[in-house]
Amino acid sequence: MCGIVGYIGFRSVSDVLLEGLHRLEYRGYDSAGIAVMQEDHIAVRKRAGRVNELSQAVKLHPVESKVGIGHTRWATHGETTDENSHPHLGGNGEVAIVHNGVIENYDSLRNQLMEMGYVFKSQTDTEVVAHLIAHHLAEQTRLDSEEPCVATCLRAIELTLDRLKGTFGICALFQSCPETIIAARSGSPLVIGVGKDEFFLASDASPLIGYTSDVVYLADNEIAVLEPNSMKIAHRTTGSVQPSIQTLDQVSADIELGDFPHYMLKEIFEQPQSIANALRGRFDDGEGTAVIGGLNLTAQQLRTIDRVVLTACGTSWHAGLVGEYLLEEFARLPTEVEYASELRYRNPPITDRTLVFSITQSGETADTLAAMRECKRKGHPTLAICNVVGSTIAREADGGIYLHAGPEIGVASTKAFTSQVTVLTLLALYLGRMRHLSYPAGKRIIKQLKMMPEKIEEALKCHEQVQEIADKYSQFNNFLYLGRLYNFPVALEGALKLKEISYIHAEGYPAAEMKHGPIALVDEQTPSFFIVPRGGIQPKVISNMEEVKARKGPVIAVATEGDREVERIADDVITVPDVEDYLQPLVCSIPLQLFSYHVALLRGCNVDRPRNLAKSVTVE
Ligand code: F6R
């Protein structure tokens, strides 16, 4: 949430910052701004609205130099106005900062600063930090009775950070040190791009792609001082740190739209490839099992595990629910799926034989990170199923499995969900083969999994059919999504997709639960989406469909090709290829993703940037 960029070097800073902000816009798009070092002052341009509006403002009133910082905001404190946009100036403009995170004690700090005469222009928690830095800078300068130098600025930042409670990724510019950027983090991500005679700063690696592939991930409690030819990093308590430079393997094409009108559609259509990537190199055909290299636990340790806890938020939590069914079926391991936001404050009985997995696309979700840290604090090995390499959760976990899905930029998660389900299937196979799952059963699962990229390709052929159905139903204001067993989480996920990008009220339920309440909602104006492919307990779900039809509720079914019975009952049918029950979430999610995409378009919604949302939820 909120995206930060910074640049120091030889390029035109406005261009670098604005391009970086465009790439980070998925993290928040309420307002945007830049602060650029001028000869004798720091110039700020900021606007409520999208980065495009900021670009227009910069075109009208250009600012140029080689050093600057920028921000794209997801509002927490204060409305989305020009004044509340970042960067914020401290004192009389001696310092400018951008901030990602939340300062919990901002109110009392604000009162103290106001008493000292500081004047606030915004309602944000961030402006408190800016004034506090200016205050400590003035204090240090008085002590040294000299012009502030880099060491004084650094000291002012350190003194400020000591007084903050909450989370932050901060970048600061100082009027007195025009060739310096200071950055610090605690809880919110920051990555430094290392070029020749230049450095980049960003909340994630996307703004660095195309400029440099050498990166340093700043850890919590580290402060970086960047000058055109030097990068110094220190830990706030342990002192100087030798930066570990890592190599990014992303290329520009990964973050470009290509021929697609939206990232969401691009990412839906990438799923044959992203699933193939999740599976690549992860089969042991000889043993009929999966190859899972990164758990950092011995086979003996894994055999003693008697319970699994999966923790996540949103779509990743839905993937976790599919994981629960898979782990219990293949590995006979009792599994619980916990909302990370609940787990972090609960004290569930987790023993040293419990395996805790955090599932997260971004690897930065504040609640998931906090839940993982809580489990770690209690001494449990913490593992992650994560997409973003180098993200905080990926780095702090004791081990884990990467999705290799490539950057997911559309705010609504699509390909990450199917990759999470794919990886959880591999994990269940792996743990299953250490327990009760037979060799032939393992071989069969592998065979089915290998066919999935092709099956997803086939499932995507429903695109036109879904477009027509979206046309027919786009003006309805309430939807039910119903499925059972492996398709219950798919129903939840389908409803979430519709809610988040079309702003239509939708509820997901286990189909049979409908009779215990939600059936009261059924009428001619409330369509029900039934996820009802062949297999499992399909006849029971068909009965639930009949119950809805009997009450005049329109029924849209996601069914297996050629299923005449479903065709007879449902008003509209979208067909998906025939796969085994446990793989149905992968194929059945495709039409639901496409449906919400097209309904959102028809309703004039911003598909890739839905209102009120942000891709990485780095605040609690
Ligand atoms: C919905 C969506 C969110 C995320 C959730 C967790 O489409 O994207 O519900 O799934 O915010 O995010 P990660 O997986 O990054 O931890």
Boltz pocket constraint, residues with backbone or C-beta under 6 A from the ligand:
constraints:
  - pocket:
      binder: B
      contacts: [[A, 313], [A, 314], [A, 315], [A, 316], [A, 317], [A, 359], [A, 360], [A, 361], [A, 362], [A, 363], [A, 364], [A, 365], [A, 368], [A, 411], [A, 412], [A, 413], [A, 414], [A, 496], [A, 500], [A, 614], [A, 615], [A, 616], [A, 617]]
      max_distance: 6.0
